[in-house]
Amino acid sequence: MGAKRKTNRLPLEFRKYFWDVDFNKLSARKYINFILSRILNFGNMRAVRWMLKTVKKGVILNYILTWGDRQLDERSNNFWRLYFDLPAVLPKKG
């Protein structure tokens, strides 16, 4: 997973971000990209602090660069790219 701490369980308060799946079966080790997509799109400050403390920065950066354009909404993708000083999203043609 690229976790800084040895934890696979998400805090129970995060259940609201995973309304459409069985929260008890979510493992940060197995589903890190799915978890990052929800926290980066919908997370409050507690969720973001948890993410920054628990997940290695390189894992977060790789997710944003690889999947951000497809899995994050445009505003969230742009925000996280600015926050981490990553290349901006190229405008869509058409």
VMD Tcl script that draws the C-alpha trace (Angstrom):
set ca {
  {0.00 0.00 0.00}
  {2.80 2.37 0.69}
  {1.51 3.07 4.17}
  {3.63 4.93 6.68}
  {1.90 3.12 9.54}
  {0.89 -0.50 9.65}
  {-2.85 -0.18 9.33}
  {-5.24 -1.63 6.80}
  {-8.42 -0.48 8.49}
  {-10.00 2.85 7.72}
  {-11.40 5.01 10.53}
  {-15.12 4.29 11.01}
  {-15.94 7.94 10.35}
  {-14.86 7.37 6.71}
  {-17.83 5.06 6.12}
  {-19.70 8.05 4.62}
  {-17.22 8.17 1.72}
  {-17.81 4.52 0.82}
  {-21.60 4.41 0.75}
  {-21.73 2.04 -2.21}
  {-19.42 -0.76 -1.01}
  {-19.09 -3.05 2.00}
  {-17.00 -0.80 4.25}
  {-15.94 -3.70 6.47}
  {-14.21 -5.39 3.53}
  {-12.19 -2.32 2.51}
  {-8.49 -2.75 3.01}
  {-6.10 0.14 2.50}
  {-3.48 -2.35 1.35}
  {-5.73 -3.89 -1.32}
  {-7.84 -0.91 -2.45}
  {-5.57 2.11 -2.00}
  {-6.44 3.70 -5.37}
  {-10.17 3.47 -4.66}
  {-9.66 4.92 -1.19}
  {-7.50 7.75 -2.51}
  {-10.08 8.62 -5.15}
  {-12.79 9.03 -2.52}
  {-10.64 11.00 -0.06}
  {-9.16 13.28 -2.74}
  {-12.64 13.96 -4.18}
  {-14.82 14.07 -1.07}
  {-12.65 14.00 2.04}
  {-12.87 16.57 4.81}
  {-9.81 17.88 6.67}
  {-9.69 14.89 9.03}
  {-9.71 12.49 6.10}
  {-6.99 14.45 4.29}
  {-4.83 14.57 7.43}
  {-5.27 10.82 7.86}
  {-4.27 10.27 4.23}
  {-1.18 12.47 4.47}
  {-0.10 10.78 7.71}
  {-0.87 7.22 6.64}
  {-0.09 6.97 2.92}
  {3.38 7.56 1.50}
  {3.60 10.79 -0.48}
  {4.93 8.95 -3.54}
  {1.85 6.72 -3.61}
  {-0.44 9.78 -3.54}
  {1.58 11.58 -6.24}
  {1.61 8.49 -8.45}
  {-2.15 8.14 -8.07}
  {-2.78 11.77 -9.03}
  {-0.45 11.62 -12.04}
  {-1.73 8.25 -13.25}
  {-5.43 8.33 -12.40}
  {-6.30 11.90 -11.44}
  {-7.51 12.95 -14.88}
  {-9.90 9.99 -15.03}
  {-10.99 9.37 -11.45}
  {-11.01 12.80 -9.81}
  {-13.42 15.55 -10.69}
  {-11.77 18.45 -12.52}
  {-11.74 20.79 -9.53}
  {-10.24 18.20 -7.16}
  {-7.66 17.10 -9.72}
  {-6.54 20.71 -10.28}
  {-6.45 21.42 -6.55}
  {-4.28 18.40 -5.70}
  {-1.94 19.08 -8.60}
  {-1.43 22.62 -7.29}
  {-1.10 21.41 -3.70}
  {1.64 18.93 -4.60}
  {3.22 21.18 -7.26}
  {2.52 18.72 -10.07}
  {2.08 19.56 -13.76}
  {-1.25 21.17 -14.57}
  {-3.98 19.33 -16.38}
  {-3.92 19.99 -20.11}
  {-7.14 21.51 -21.47}
  {-9.41 19.04 -23.24}
  {-9.61 19.46 -26.99}
  {-12.93 19.54 -28.70}
}
mol new
graphics top color blue
foreach p $ca { graphics top sphere $p radius 0.5 }
foreach p [lrange $ca 0 end-1] q [lrange $ca 1 end] { graphics top cylinder $p $q radius 0.2 }
display resetview
